Amino acid sequence: MGNTDSQTESVPQILHEQHGLTIRRNPKNKFVVCRLHYSADPVKDTPEWEQEARMGIDNATFEREYNISYTAMFGQKVFPQIHEHYSKIIIRHPDWPEIPPEIVCWAGLDFGMRNPTSFHVYTVLKDEDGTQYIAVIWEHFRPTENAEQLAYDLSKCPWWDRIRWIAGDPTLWNKDQMSASGIATSKASQLIDCGIKKLIRGNNDEQRWVLQMRQHWADLEFRKPTFRILDCCPNMIDEFQRSIYVTMSDTQLRTNNFKEQLVDKNNHALDECKYVLNTGIRLREHTDPDDRWKKEKKEIWRRYLR
């Protein structure tokens, strides 16, 4: 009997309900939430309007955005675009673009000892028609024997000297390691000491990253993607293809705040991609680091002489 009363207390209280409008009170925090559906507007409450609104939108996204269905994305592919527009997003070997040796690059690192260490190199390239896009051009994906071997393996990357920074998992900076002298240190410090000098703390905001990826891969029926992957990076491609949303039960939805979340499994490359894009790659005209440095020096002097 006590369990039944407890479950009743966790169920939202309906204060008002009519066609297209529901007002509920959360019993835990007493917040009042109003759910206003598009069908409350008589102009939109027609099959013709819904059919037009569904154009260019997959069913799960429509259910979430228009029908306010919190469970619509659960178990769904996070990035269906890579299945529907594979040939646009993935660049096969015969069609690889020419990558100048002086190009500016960025990299991401998701460190693992028993799990794979994921390291990818990113740059900005341009199509013949002038369309710019972020390209993933090199992959290291295997468990790490030791930090020295990892630094040596990564230094063999053709663009190692052109990498501006390497965005890593923020937890790498936790002082949960012990140095040979008995002083508490971090994995980041150990990796930097072994030669991975350009390591910086990445941004771990998953929602922000997913939004960026949706923008890069939006409307691919009518435009080119602004994020592409060379097929020499098969592990990143595989993780994008297999990524799905976490499924929550009805009980969890009643008692917890709703939040879209990716399944936290086999996502080392995706985590590392998240650190990189959130840290700040932007499409830009100049990719030659020497040209960019000249511009930055001019700006410094201009401010100094102002």
C-alpha positions as CSV (number, residue, x, y, z in Angstrom):
1,M,0.0,0.0,0.0
2,G,2.9,2.3,0.8
3,N,4.4,1.7,-2.6
4,T,1.2,2.5,-4.4
5,D,0.9,5.8,-2.5
6,S,4.5,6.6,-3.3
7,Q,3.9,6.0,-7.0
8,T,0.8,8.1,-7.0
9,E,2.7,11.0,-5.4
10,S,5.2,10.9,-8.3
11,V,2.6,11.1,-11.1
12,P,2.0,14.7,-12.5
13,Q,-1.4,16.2,-11.4
14,I,-3.6,17.4,-14.4
15,L,-4.9,20.9,-13.6
16,H,-6.6,21.5,-17.0
17,E,-7.0,19.5,-20.2
18,Q,-8.7,20.3,-23.6
19,H,-8.0,19.7,-27.2
20,G,-4.3,20.6,-27.8
21,L,-3.7,22.0,-24.3
22,T,-2.7,20.2,-21.1
23,I,-1.6,21.9,-17.9
24,R,0.1,19.7,-15.2
25,R,1.8,20.2,-11.9
26,N,5.0,18.3,-11.0
27,P,4.4,16.8,-7.5
28,K,8.1,16.8,-6.7
29,N,9.0,20.5,-7.3
30,K,5.4,21.9,-7.7
31,F,6.3,23.4,-11.1
32,V,3.3,23.9,-13.4
33,V,4.0,22.9,-17.0
34,C,1.8,23.9,-20.0
35,R,1.9,21.6,-23.1
36,L,0.5,23.5,-26.1
37,H,0.2,21.3,-29.2
38,Y,-0.1,22.7,-32.7
39,S,-3.6,21.1,-33.0
40,A,-4.9,23.8,-30.6
41,D,-4.8,26.1,-33.6
42,P,-7.8,25.2,-35.8
43,V,-5.8,26.3,-38.9
44,K,-3.2,23.7,-38.2
45,D,-5.5,21.0,-37.0
46,T,-5.8,19.5,-40.5
47,P,-4.2,16.5,-42.3
48,E,-3.1,18.8,-45.1
49,W,-1.2,21.1,-42.7
50,E,0.5,18.1,-41.0
51,Q,1.5,16.6,-44.4
52,E,3.2,19.8,-45.4
53,A,4.9,20.2,-42.0
54,R,6.3,16.6,-42.3
55,M,8.1,17.4,-45.6
56,G,11.9,16.9,-45.3
57,I,11.6,15.7,-41.7
58,D,12.0,12.1,-40.5
59,N,9.2,10.6,-38.5
60,A,11.0,10.5,-35.1
61,T,12.0,14.2,-35.4
62,F,8.5,15.2,-36.3
63,E,7.1,13.3,-33.3
64,R,9.5,15.0,-31.0
65,E,9.3,18.6,-32.4
66,Y,5.6,18.8,-33.3
67,N,3.9,16.1,-31.2
68,I,6.1,16.8,-28.2
69,S,6.8,13.1,-27.7
70,Y,9.7,12.8,-25.3
71,T,10.2,9.1,-26.2
72,A,10.3,9.6,-30.0
73,M,14.1,9.6,-30.3
74,F,14.8,6.8,-27.9
75,G,16.5,3.9,-29.6
76,Q,16.6,6.0,-32.8
77,K,19.7,6.7,-34.8
78,V,21.4,9.9,-33.7
79,F,22.8,10.6,-37.1
80,P,20.5,9.0,-39.8
81,Q,22.1,11.3,-42.3
82,I,25.2,9.1,-42.6
83,H,23.0,6.3,-43.7
84,E,20.8,8.3,-46.1
85,H,23.6,10.4,-47.6
86,Y,26.7,8.2,-47.1
87,S,28.2,9.1,-50.5
88,K,28.0,12.8,-49.7
89,I,29.5,12.6,-46.2
90,I,32.1,9.9,-46.7
91,I,34.9,10.6,-49.2
92,R,36.2,7.3,-50.7
93,H,39.9,6.8,-51.5
94,P,39.8,7.5,-55.3
95,D,38.1,10.8,-54.6
96,W,40.2,12.1,-51.7
97,P,41.0,15.8,-52.2
98,E,44.5,17.1,-52.4
99,I,45.6,18.0,-48.9
100,P,48.5,20.6,-48.9
101,P,51.4,19.8,-46.6
102,E,51.2,23.3,-45.1
103,I,47.5,23.1,-44.1
104,V,46.3,24.1,-40.6
105,C,45.0,21.1,-38.6
106,W,43.4,20.3,-35.3
107,A,43.1,17.0,-33.4
108,G,41.1,15.2,-30.7
109,L,42.2,12.6,-28.2
110,D,40.1,10.2,-26.2
111,F,42.6,8.3,-24.2
112,G,42.3,4.6,-23.3
113,M,44.5,1.8,-21.9
114,R,42.2,-1.2,-22.2
115,N,39.7,0.7,-24.4
116,P,40.9,2.1,-27.7
117,T,42.7,5.5,-27.7
118,S,40.9,7.5,-30.4
119,F,42.9,10.2,-32.2
120,H,41.7,12.0,-35.3
121,V,43.1,14.9,-37.3
122,Y,40.7,17.6,-38.7
123,T,41.2,20.3,-41.2
124,V,39.2,22.7,-43.4
125,L,39.1,22.0,-47.1
126,K,37.3,23.6,-50.1
127,D,35.5,22.1,-53.0
128,E,36.1,23.4,-56.6
129,D,32.9,25.4,-56.3
130,G,34.2,27.1,-53.1
131,T,32.2,25.1,-50.6
132,Q,34.2,24.8,-47.4
133,Y,33.9,21.9,-45.0
134,I,35.6,20.3,-42.0
135,A,37.3,17.1,-43.0
136,V,38.5,14.2,-40.8
137,I,41.7,13.1,-42.6
138,W,43.7,10.7,-40.3
139,E,43.0,8.1,-37.7
140,H,44.8,6.4,-34.8
141,F,42.4,3.9,-33.0
142,R,43.8,1.2,-30.7
143,P,44.5,0.6,-27.0
144,T,47.6,2.4,-25.6
145,E,50.6,0.3,-24.4
146,N,52.2,3.3,-22.7
147,A,52.3,7.1,-23.1
148,E,55.7,7.1,-24.8
149,Q,54.6,4.6,-27.5
150,L,51.4,6.6,-28.1
151,A,53.4,9.9,-28.6
152,Y,55.7,8.1,-31.0
153,D,52.8,6.6,-33.0
154,L,51.0,10.0,-33.2
155,S,54.2,11.8,-34.3
156,K,54.1,9.6,-37.5
157,C,51.0,11.5,-38.6
158,P,51.9,13.4,-41.9
159,W,50.4,16.6,-40.4
160,W,51.7,16.3,-36.9
161,D,53.7,19.5,-37.1
162,R,50.7,21.4,-38.5
163,I,48.3,20.6,-35.6
164,R,47.3,23.7,-33.8
165,W,46.0,22.0,-30.7
166,I,44.8,18.6,-29.5
167,A,41.5,18.7,-27.6
168,G,41.3,16.0,-24.9
169,D,38.9,14.5,-22.4
170,P,38.5,17.1,-19.5
171,T,39.0,14.2,-17.0
172,L,42.6,13.8,-18.2
173,W,43.4,16.8,-16.0
174,N,42.2,15.0,-12.9
175,K,45.1,14.5,-10.5
176,D,44.4,10.8,-10.1
177,Q,47.9,9.4,-11.1
178,M,51.1,9.0,-9.1
179,S,54.4,10.1,-10.5
180,A,57.7,8.2,-9.9
181,S,58.6,10.6,-7.1
182,G,55.2,10.0,-5.3
183,I,53.6,13.3,-6.3
184,A,50.0,13.3,-7.5
185,T,49.7,14.1,-11.2
186,S,47.3,13.8,-14.1
187,K,47.3,11.8,-17.3
188,A,47.4,15.0,-19.2
189,S,50.7,16.0,-17.6
190,Q,52.1,12.6,-18.3
191,L,51.1,12.7,-22.0
192,I,52.5,16.2,-22.4
193,D,55.8,15.1,-20.8
194,C,56.0,12.3,-23.3
195,G,55.8,14.6,-26.3
196,I,52.1,15.4,-26.9
197,K,52.8,19.0,-26.2
198,K,49.7,20.7,-27.8
199,L,47.1,19.0,-25.5
200,I,44.3,21.2,-24.3
201,R,41.2,20.6,-22.2
202,G,38.2,19.9,-24.5
203,N,34.6,20.8,-24.1
204,N,32.3,17.9,-23.2
205,D,28.9,19.5,-23.9
206,E,27.1,16.7,-25.7
207,Q,23.9,18.6,-26.6
208,R,26.0,21.5,-28.1
209,W,28.0,19.0,-30.2
210,V,24.9,17.2,-31.5
211,L,23.4,20.5,-32.5
212,Q,26.5,21.4,-34.5
213,M,26.5,18.0,-36.3
214,R,22.8,18.5,-37.2
215,Q,23.7,21.9,-38.7
216,H,26.7,20.4,-40.6
217,W,24.4,17.6,-42.0
218,A,21.1,19.6,-42.5
219,D,19.1,19.6,-45.7
220,L,21.6,17.3,-47.5
221,E,19.0,16.7,-50.3
222,F,19.7,20.3,-51.4
223,R,23.2,21.1,-50.1
224,K,26.6,19.7,-49.5
225,P,27.6,18.6,-46.0
226,T,30.1,20.9,-44.2
227,F,31.5,18.0,-42.2
228,R,33.0,15.0,-44.1
229,I,35.1,12.0,-43.3
230,L,37.8,10.3,-45.4
231,D,37.3,6.5,-45.5
232,C,40.7,6.0,-44.0
233,C,38.9,6.7,-40.7
234,P,36.7,3.6,-40.5
235,N,36.2,3.6,-36.8
236,M,34.8,7.1,-36.7
237,I,32.5,6.2,-39.5
238,D,31.3,3.1,-37.7
239,E,30.6,4.9,-34.5
240,F,28.5,7.6,-36.3
241,Q,26.5,4.9,-38.0
242,R,25.9,2.9,-34.8
243,S,25.1,5.8,-32.4
244,I,21.6,5.7,-30.9
245,Y,19.7,7.5,-28.2
246,V,19.2,6.1,-24.7
247,T,15.8,4.6,-24.0
248,M,14.1,5.7,-20.8
249,S,11.1,3.9,-19.2
250,D,7.8,5.6,-18.5
251,T,8.6,5.5,-14.7
252,Q,11.9,7.3,-15.3
253,L,10.2,9.9,-17.4
254,R,7.7,10.6,-14.6
255,T,10.3,11.0,-11.9
256,N,13.3,12.5,-13.8
257,N,13.9,15.6,-15.9
258,F,13.9,14.6,-19.6
259,K,17.2,14.9,-21.5
260,E,18.1,13.5,-24.8
261,Q,21.2,11.3,-24.3
262,L,23.4,9.1,-26.5
263,V,24.2,5.6,-25.5
264,D,27.5,5.7,-23.8
265,K,29.1,2.7,-25.5
266,N,31.5,2.3,-28.4
267,N,31.8,6.1,-28.7
268,H,35.5,6.9,-28.3
269,A,35.8,8.6,-31.7
270,L,32.5,10.5,-31.1
271,D,33.7,11.7,-27.7
272,E,36.9,13.0,-29.3
273,C,35.0,14.6,-32.1
274,K,32.8,16.3,-29.5
275,Y,35.9,17.8,-27.8
276,V,37.2,19.1,-31.0
277,L,34.1,20.8,-32.5
278,N,33.1,22.2,-29.1
279,T,36.5,23.7,-28.6
280,G,36.1,25.7,-31.8
281,I,37.0,24.7,-35.3
282,R,35.2,27.2,-37.6
283,L,35.0,27.3,-41.4
284,R,37.4,30.1,-42.5
285,E,39.0,31.4,-45.6
286,H,42.7,31.1,-44.6
287,T,44.1,27.7,-43.8
288,D,47.8,28.5,-44.2
289,P,49.2,29.0,-40.7
290,D,51.9,31.4,-41.9
291,D,49.3,33.7,-43.4
292,R,47.1,33.5,-40.3
293,W,50.1,34.4,-38.1
294,K,51.0,37.4,-40.2
295,K,47.4,38.6,-39.9
296,E,47.4,38.1,-36.1
297,K,50.7,40.0,-35.8
298,K,49.3,42.9,-37.8
299,E,46.3,43.0,-35.5
300,I,48.5,43.0,-32.4
301,W,50.6,46.0,-33.7
302,R,47.4,47.8,-34.8
303,R,46.0,47.6,-31.3
304,Y,49.4,48.6,-29.7
305,L,49.7,51.7,-31.9
306,R,46.1,52.8,-31.5
